[in-house]
């Protein structure tokens, strides 16, 4: 069958943040154990029991929020958490994450609505206490970072000299890199507040740009990608520096991810955009043919956003479409797979759920599952996983995805298995851990799939026995020895050990005689030198 190459790459779909946020609120209400709260009228009565939230609220108000017709304010999300009996920020944190990533007027209004808009540029007792803990090695929680950065970004908060601001951002970034779940979302939102602020932004950009120059740092992808949150020219320069002269493969990949959002938000100058065009051209048709598939996919995502001539666009589109199924699907369908396969995969996951909800709700859930597995923008897949984890369907979706990993056909290539493993990195719990752990040691599994499983295991709930960690360490250390990507493999392995709270065992393993000459020691040094108060804070 002849493959048709489109002259223009397909546009990439997008579900507005307020629609996704409304679905999350509605799904929790409809799945609540109390029948009275499942009914809109009953929920409205409970919502209005607190007079602070009652003004102008009716069942129709809640319905407009839940259907995404009107953007929900942050105060209403907090009230939903109260009425539903959910922990603080269970709903708010993922909604903030998707709103921040999408951007726009309504998203900006939502993000600012959760703060005190009264100017207070001078630090009060609360801020002074937080600054003292930051500078003196104290422990901070997600709430602490919320309070400090809302004051700094939204209330005109001023701190001098600049080295103090630098220390604040540096500490926040360190905690963000080693945090997970809701703790990560709250710190990432706090970091983005500072990056987008005119006063704090240059300092935050400088910290991220400095970290990007440190090849052994564990958060290179995340740190460079975070620069997409600032429109400041310095952020654009730092991203392009990692595209034209990258510190590592991770910083190049993070820069390609950042470029997707920065081009959508028109952050780059005309000159910077020309440089980006040259970079994308080099990735797709030039001498970078050995780049990891994820990096090439990230470059292909940029095709329909760059100012290209018709001939240039057609040439790049044709080149991308000929470099594998996923690349062809991105330019042809705006997805990681073709529509027919996507429908089958999503239907299979939906079919394993107890009750995906009424028609419209099930449709949105299907769209979210499609984004989780097939959206070409990696950040969208990640943030969708976080939203689904916060929904009532998280455990069931994790179970359905693990069942797919047991299908031999899904493991023949990484096109299907790797997005599932990336999703389980967020959604997976102790029940899914044995399936993922098995892939890290199984024979015949493609190396990219095994490494994605190793990375996911550092985040999935539960623990594995010492014998397992010893086996996975020796297998992957020996498999990588002497290869061109040895350093990247070992870095992923060290990350899995550290995030899995197995740092003490890792220290013993890298000291064994057979690891002499292998850079596992230096790659684990960042974790060994990490201050205890940073790790303790990142879990709060």
SULQUI-V547740 format. One line per field, one symbol per residue. phi: phi as a letter, one per 20 degrees, with the letter a starting at -180 (. if undefined). A space follows every 50 residues. Layout:
BEGIN
phi: ???
END
This chain:
BEGIN
phi: .feedffcfffefbeggfffffffffffffeffegfffefffffffgefe ffdegmebgfffffffemfcfffffffffggffemefgmfeffffgffff ffmofffffffefebeeffbfefegffffffffffdmeecdffgfgffff ffeddmfcccfffffgfffffffgfffdebmfffgfffffffgffeefee ggffffffffffedfefedfffffffffecefgfffffffffeebffbff ffffffffffffffelfeffffffffgfffgffeceeefefggfffffff gfgedefdfgfffffffffffedofffffffecmbebfgffffffffffg feefbfnfgffffffffffffgdcffegffffffffffffefegfffgff fffffffgffdfcegeffgfffffgdefcgfegfffffffdffneggfff fffgffffdffncdfggffffffffefffegnefdgffffffffgffffe mdffffgfffefgfefndfffffefgffefffffffffed
END
